[in-house]
Amino acid sequence: MAGGGTAEGMKVSDVFILIGISVLVAGFIIHSWVAPEVLESEDGESAVIEKSALLLKNDKLVINLDVETGDTIYVTVNAGDEQYQLIPLSADSSEYEFTAKESGEYQIQIQVNPSSEGQVEGSAVINVQRSLMFDFIVYPIGALLLSFGLYKRKEEQSNAAIDAELN
């Protein structure tokens, strides 16, 4: 140690516990963190967001828009040569859904035109819902590493020498 002291070496069980917990927390953060895209424009101009997403076959793309109701919204998804114009799921909704027919890269374009000479202010949340659960493989891996670390710690404690003073 830097201060001249001594410390025990890190045990294998502690390493597995630390890695297992880290994998579980990282998986939770990755799956729950969806940052909204900000829609802003100057007076009379339209706001445009362009994003790309790698989708597998049958993956769903869900787009939630939070803009004024009078604004005109165009949501298009480009997949190679094909272009899809999305419509809202219901008449009074700003939620759009797209299901990928093939695996590949999809370009998403959201264009919001203001209802009058005003400006556009709002947000868009683009969320991918996977048809296969490959993204969730981190949870069993993290749980396995954590349980192995706890097992090794219990084994190390049962084999530890007991120091005692005998009278």
C-alpha positions in Angstrom: 0.0 0.0 0.0 1.1 3.6 -0.5 1.1 4.4 3.2 3.5 1.6 4.0 0.7 -0.6 5.3 -0.1 -4.1 4.3 -3.4 -5.6 3.1 -4.6 -9.0 2.2 -4.8 -10.0 -1.4 -8.2 -9.9 -3.0 -10.0 -13.2 -2.8 -11.5 -14.9 -5.9 -15.0 -14.9 -4.3 -14.9 -11.1 -3.9 -13.9 -10.7 -7.6 -16.8 -12.8 -8.7 -19.3 -11.0 -6.4 -18.1 -7.6 -7.7 -18.3 -8.6 -11.4 -21.7 -10.3 -10.9 -23.2 -7.2 -9.3 -21.6 -4.9 -11.9 -23.1 -7.0 -14.7 -26.6 -7.0 -13.2 -26.5 -3.2 -12.5 -25.2 -2.4 -16.0 -27.8 -4.6 -17.6 -30.6 -2.8 -15.7 -29.2 0.6 -16.7 -28.9 -0.3 -20.3 -32.4 -1.7 -20.6 -34.1 1.1 -18.6 -32.3 4.1 -20.0 -34.1 5.6 -23.0 -33.3 9.3 -23.6 -35.8 11.5 -25.4 -34.8 13.4 -28.5 -35.7 17.1 -28.4 -37.8 18.6 -31.2 -37.1 22.3 -31.6 -37.4 24.7 -34.5 -37.2 28.4 -35.4 -40.3 30.4 -36.4 -42.2 28.7 -39.2 -39.6 26.0 -39.8 -40.1 22.3 -39.3 -38.2 20.2 -36.7 -36.5 17.1 -38.1 -34.9 14.2 -36.2 -33.0 11.5 -38.1 -31.8 8.3 -36.4 -30.7 4.9 -37.4 -31.5 1.5 -35.7 -30.2 -2.0 -36.3 -33.2 -4.2 -36.2 -33.6 -8.0 -36.4 -36.6 -9.6 -38.2 -39.8 -9.0 -36.3 -38.3 -6.4 -33.9 -40.7 -3.5 -33.1 -39.9 0.1 -33.3 -42.1 2.2 -31.0 -42.0 6.0 -31.4 -43.8 8.3 -28.8 -44.1 11.9 -29.7 -45.0 14.7 -27.3 -45.8 17.8 -29.5 -48.7 20.2 -29.8 -51.8 18.6 -31.3 -52.1 21.1 -34.2 -48.7 20.3 -35.6 -48.4 18.1 -38.7 -46.3 15.0 -38.1 -44.5 12.8 -40.7 -42.8 9.7 -39.5 -41.0 7.6 -42.2 -38.8 4.6 -41.9 -36.3 3.7 -44.7 -35.1 0.2 -45.2 -32.7 0.1 -48.2 -34.9 0.9 -51.2 -38.2 0.6 -49.3 -39.8 3.6 -47.5 -42.6 3.2 -45.0 -44.9 6.1 -44.0 -46.1 5.4 -40.4 -49.5 6.4 -39.1 -50.5 6.8 -35.5 -51.9 3.8 -33.7 -55.1 5.7 -32.9 -56.7 9.0 -34.1 -55.8 11.0 -31.0 -52.5 9.3 -30.3 -48.9 10.4 -31.1 -47.6 6.8 -30.8 -46.2 5.1 -33.9 -45.2 1.4 -34.3 -43.2 -0.3 -37.0 -42.3 -4.0 -37.3 -39.2 -4.9 -39.2 -39.8 -7.4 -42.0 -36.0 -8.2 -42.4 -32.8 -7.8 -40.4 -30.8 -4.7 -41.2 -30.3 -1.0 -40.7 -33.3 1.2 -40.7 -33.3 5.0 -41.0 -36.0 6.8 -39.0 -37.0 10.3 -39.9 -39.4 12.4 -37.8 -40.6 15.7 -39.3 -42.9 18.0 -37.4 -44.3 21.0 -39.2 -45.8 23.8 -37.0 -49.6 24.4 -37.3 -49.1 28.2 -37.8 -46.1 30.5 -38.0 -45.1 29.3 -34.5 -42.3 27.1 -33.6 -42.1 23.4 -32.7 -41.3 22.3 -29.2 -41.5 18.8 -27.9 -39.8 15.5 -27.6 -39.6 12.1 -29.2 -38.8 8.8 -27.5 -37.6 6.0 -29.9 -37.7 2.6 -28.3 -36.8 -0.8 -29.8 -38.6 -3.9 -28.6 -36.6 -7.0 -29.5 -38.4 -10.2 -30.7 -35.6 -12.4 -29.5 -34.4 -12.0 -25.9 -30.6 -11.7 -26.7 -30.4 -8.4 -24.8 -31.5 -10.1 -21.6 -28.7 -12.7 -21.5 -26.7 -10.4 -19.2 -29.1 -11.1 -16.3 -28.5 -14.9 -16.1 -24.8 -14.3 -16.6 -24.6 -11.7 -13.8 -26.7 -13.9 -11.5 -24.5 -16.9 -12.2 -21.3 -15.0 -11.5 -22.8 -13.5 -8.3 -24.0 -16.9 -7.0 -20.6 -18.5 -7.8 -18.9 -15.8 -5.8 -21.2 -16.2 -2.8 -20.6 -20.0 -3.0 -16.9 -19.5 -3.1 -17.0 -17.1 -0.1 -19.0 -19.6 1.9 -16.5 -22.3 1.1 -13.6 -20.1 2.0 -15.1 -19.2 5.3 -15.8 -22.9 6.2 -12.2 -23.8 5.4 -10.6 -20.9 7.3 -8.5 -21.6 10.3 -10.0 -20.6 13.7 -7.7 -18.6 15.9 -8.4 -19.0 19.6 -6.6 -18.7 22.9 -6.5 -21.8 25.0 -6.3 -21.4 28.7 
